[in-house]
Amino acid sequence: MDFAFVCGWCDSDVTVWGEPVASWWTDKYELPDEWECFYCEGVNVTPPPPWTPAD
């Protein structure tokens, strides 16, 4: 599932892929600890959940 974040360096909207994790009672996703902005190449830290699903 894709999640929407805002780059802390250039304020661009960025989509980050969350890998599904097996769980018996709820949907869970694992995201990288850090991700690179596609626009400015700034490195951002993934905030704690809950995350906003991307449209």
C-alpha positions as CSV (number, residue, x, y, z in Angstrom):
1,M,0.0,0.0,0.0
2,D,1.2,3.5,-0.8
3,F,1.4,6.1,2.0
4,A,1.5,9.9,1.5
5,F,4.2,12.0,3.2
6,V,5.5,15.5,2.9
7,C,9.2,16.1,2.4
8,G,10.7,18.0,5.3
9,W,13.2,19.7,2.9
10,C,11.1,20.9,0.0
11,D,7.5,20.4,1.2
12,S,6.7,18.2,-1.8
13,D,4.1,15.4,-1.6
14,V,5.9,12.0,-1.7
15,T,4.4,8.5,-1.9
16,V,6.2,5.7,0.0
17,W,5.4,2.0,-0.5
18,G,4.5,0.1,2.7
19,E,5.2,-3.6,2.5
20,P,2.3,-5.7,3.9
21,V,3.2,-7.7,7.1
22,A,1.3,-10.8,8.0
23,S,-1.0,-10.2,11.0
24,W,-4.1,-12.2,12.0
25,W,-6.3,-9.4,13.3
26,T,-5.4,-6.2,11.4
27,D,-3.7,-4.9,8.3
28,K,-0.1,-3.9,9.1
29,Y,2.6,-2.4,6.9
30,E,6.3,-1.9,7.2
31,L,7.9,1.2,5.8
32,P,11.6,2.0,5.5
33,D,13.1,4.0,8.4
34,E,14.3,6.6,6.0
35,W,13.2,7.6,2.5
36,E,14.6,9.9,-0.2
37,C,12.5,12.6,-1.7
38,F,12.0,12.1,-5.5
39,Y,12.2,15.9,-6.1
40,C,15.0,17.3,-4.0
41,E,16.8,14.0,-3.0
42,G,16.6,15.0,0.7
43,V,16.6,12.1,3.2
44,N,13.6,12.0,5.5
45,V,12.8,9.9,8.5
46,T,9.5,8.0,8.5
47,P,7.3,9.3,11.4
48,P,5.5,6.8,13.7
49,P,2.1,5.5,12.6
50,P,-0.7,6.1,11.9
51,W,0.1,7.0,8.3
52,T,-2.1,8.5,5.6
53,P,-2.9,6.2,2.7
54,A,-2.1,7.8,-0.7
55,D,-4.9,8.2,-3.1
